Amino acid sequence: MPVFCVCLSLSALCVVLFALLSSKPTYRPTRPSHLDGAPVNLSLLDSFVRQLEDGLLGNHCERYWRHSLDRSSTLQALASTNEPLSTLADRAFSLRYHKDTLLRLSIRDGKLFCYPPSESVVQEETQDASMKEYMSTVFVDRLIDAIEHAGATLTHVDFAVHFAFCPVIWKDMNYSLARGERCVQHQSTFYDADRPPTLLFGTASSDRFNWDAPFVPYFTHGDSDERSVRQHLADALYSTVDGSESLYVRFDKMWKEKREGLFFIGEDRLRLSEDVFLADSANRKMPRNYCRKEAEEMERKRKCSSAHVCRDLPTTGREWRRRLSRHKYVLDMPGFGPWSHRLRFLLLSGAVVFQQKRAFDFEQFYDRPLKEYGVIVPFTDANDLLSKVRWLQKHDEVAKRIASAAHAFAWSCLSQEGIRMFIVSLMKKLQSIGSMKAGPATGASHRRVALDPSNPRDFARRKEICQWGDGNDVLTLSLSAS
């Protein structure tokens, strides 16, 4: 039985687990429907692959986004209430936001409006407020781009957005469902699970635990690291040098060149079992992540070199992207919030993604159908993880089928155009829900503030008013996307 021995640091905050299951298995390819003990439901996986072949990802994944939004329990519950969406969105101001940036927004006849909080709403600026303000700027820019793309089809939409790493509206008033979840802190708000108290978008959420709608794409989507990964894949899979090879043939070649190992990037230190330990760099300035003690313990018990398990030398971003592309199996662990922004890289890479249960129970704006159809593989502990990796090593055609579906999704749907289509689809869905409700045509009763992105200094000033308020009760301006 192979021993997991290898942890190496990516930086002071990032780690890599490079756990080799080095022996390449021998197997006879078998049709997925005839296999027992598979780590995912193969019938659902086959259904998803057939939908891919039937154009599910066409027009920048429009059908996929509609399917995903139709299954949102928060949107379903909002549709069943009698209150106008403008009233529900306004109510976000009444929640406790001690650390989180909140924006109350609406669209009227192709124009975007922002509503500052009143003087009675206190939002405390903290040391990470600048980062969250940048996140809100990226979201507003994406929203404006989506409104321009949608044209005159968006006439009446209301919603509120927060930019915390954790959900903030919990369904269980008695705290029993979420007990032990480290996202539950003093700023969390608890409500009974009958209906959502407000219409609020966040980065991640859980149908089981939260009313937050996980509809905010994280600000790093499309950054330079992702562009580098996409360029590598474009050269490997989408180059037109040899037009005689199909994409399937090229993916098959890339797959056969990958290693049978399991690769992970992430933060924090975490013990999955006595033999599996994820470590950060040996940085004494970060005691929470300092891994030397655990590495020395593993060296005593398992004879793994502690210098190899907990290394002082960092690995560059370029190097970890190279390692990522060389592996068939990759591991996704949650960060402080119950999700990770690295999942986009893992799906793109053309590997099988194993996701720890905490991250699997929550969702980002794009991954719920992937989990339902078996494109992301959950695991509970080290034994469960190893068992599922070994099963897929013995059934390589199934593993390749999962990896290929994951890549096809991420390549199309998590592109800039794909994310824009998600936002357009979301706005249209909210507009459809809102049209079924009675309410004032003007929406929120608060004053409106213009955010003109063509003037960066003015844009920042006015967005700050929308986030923190300024006590000016007479300011009334409009924000146009054109």
Protein Blocks (a to p, Z undefined) as FASTA:
>chain_A
ZZdfbdcdfblmbccdddddfbacddddddfklpghiabdfklmmmmmmmmmnopmgghh
lmmmmmmmmmpmklmmmmmpmbdfklmmmmmmmpccfkbccdddddeehiacdddddfkl
ccdddfklmmmmmmmmmmmmmmmmmmmmnmmmbmbdcddddfbfbdfbdfblnlmmmgoi
aklcfkbccddfkbcfbdcddfbdcfklpmbdcfbccfkgopaklmmmmmmmmmmmmcck
bmmbcfklmmmmmmmmpcfbdcdddedjddfbfkbccdddddfklmmlocklmmmmmmmm
nopafklmmcfbdcdfklmmmmmmmpfbdcddddfbgcdfklmmmmmnopacdddfklmm
pccfklmmmmmnopaccdfblmlmmmmmmmmmmmmmlmmmmmmmmmmmmmmmmmmklmmm
mmmmmmmmmmmmmmmpgcdfklpabdcddddfklmmlmmmmmmmmmnonoiakbccdddf
ZZ
